[in-house]
């Protein structure tokens, strides 16, 4: 039987059933389960390595601060551009009638 493959950062984690379940949930992308269960696993365990591993999994589910900041700045820019367009945007004045081509 081949050894179970784990995420590179999780290879050094202790092999505890509760923690293994969290790692599998993280691998599947079930971050809601990791966010809900990691604090419980950390609080229930007496092993400091298990607590540290659960906190690390929980930390890895948090959004990147730089990405969040850039997204907020982009939304602010689009909002300001929209307000400027609404306030200053108007159709051009009609200075001359449209040109009609004669055949």
Legacy VTK file of the C-alpha trace (Angstrom):
# vtk DataFile Version 3.0
C-alpha trace
ASCII
DATASET POLYDATA
POINTS 103 float
0.000 0.000 0.000
1.391 3.386 -0.993
1.820 6.000 1.758
-0.852 8.653 1.933
0.103 11.876 0.174
-0.257 15.063 2.190
0.182 18.738 1.527
3.818 19.772 1.810
3.236 22.024 4.819
1.205 19.306 6.565
3.741 16.493 6.281
5.243 17.324 9.670
1.859 17.471 11.420
1.204 14.836 14.083
-0.891 11.881 12.918
-4.027 12.384 15.013
-7.434 11.367 13.583
-9.068 14.747 14.270
-6.180 16.629 12.694
-6.038 14.233 9.737
-9.737 14.926 9.118
-9.006 18.666 9.102
-6.131 18.211 6.653
-8.351 16.155 4.328
-11.074 18.841 4.533
-8.471 21.501 3.726
-7.250 19.470 0.733
-10.821 19.182 -0.560
-11.315 22.936 -0.177
-13.867 22.660 2.629
-12.525 25.698 4.451
-15.793 26.273 6.329
-15.333 22.946 8.097
-11.691 23.779 8.854
-12.711 27.180 10.284
-15.407 25.567 12.424
-13.472 22.548 13.706
-9.839 23.759 14.012
-10.469 25.839 17.166
-12.273 22.875 18.746
-9.396 20.502 17.931
-6.855 22.995 19.275
-8.829 23.509 22.503
-9.463 19.803 23.096
-5.890 18.630 22.560
-3.219 18.551 25.236
-0.451 18.128 22.631
1.160 21.455 21.730
2.074 20.197 18.218
-1.586 19.389 17.485
-2.636 22.827 18.708
0.001 24.502 16.534
-1.025 22.459 13.484
-4.726 23.256 13.966
-3.920 26.967 14.306
-1.794 26.811 11.148
-4.641 25.232 9.174
-7.008 27.884 10.489
-4.555 30.652 9.549
-4.252 29.314 5.998
-8.016 29.700 5.446
-7.953 33.446 6.079
-7.993 35.759 3.037
-4.761 37.389 1.934
-4.542 40.947 3.276
-2.948 42.324 0.094
-5.618 40.782 -2.144
-8.376 42.132 0.088
-6.841 45.619 0.048
-6.428 45.610 -3.745
-10.013 44.426 -4.220
-11.291 47.212 -1.959
-9.225 49.802 -3.850
-10.550 48.542 -7.198
-14.140 48.740 -5.917
-13.500 52.266 -4.627
-12.031 53.313 -7.983
-15.008 51.905 -9.923
-17.404 53.632 -7.525
-15.653 57.004 -7.855
-15.507 56.664 -11.647
-19.244 55.876 -11.718
-20.076 58.910 -9.561
-17.923 61.159 -11.762
-19.623 59.801 -14.897
-23.105 60.395 -13.440
-22.268 63.945 -12.335
-20.277 65.080 -15.381
-21.528 62.844 -18.148
-23.965 64.342 -20.645
-24.558 63.950 -24.366
-22.662 66.306 -26.655
-24.411 69.510 -27.729
-25.904 69.443 -31.217
-24.038 72.121 -33.102
-25.164 71.215 -36.626
-27.822 69.006 -38.143
-26.640 65.622 -39.330
-25.234 65.547 -42.831
-27.463 63.973 -45.416
-25.894 62.486 -48.485
-27.596 63.174 -51.798
-27.351 60.631 -54.583
LINES 1 104
103 0 1 2 3 4 5 6 7 8 9 10 11 12 13 14 15 16 17 18 19 20 21 22 23 24 25 26 27 28 29 30 31 32 33 34 35 36 37 38 39 40 41 42 43 44 45 46 47 48 49 50 51 52 53 54 55 56 57 58 59 60 61 62 63 64 65 66 67 68 69 70 71 72 73 74 75 76 77 78 79 80 81 82 83 84 85 86 87 88 89 90 91 92 93 94 95 96 97 98 99 100 101 102
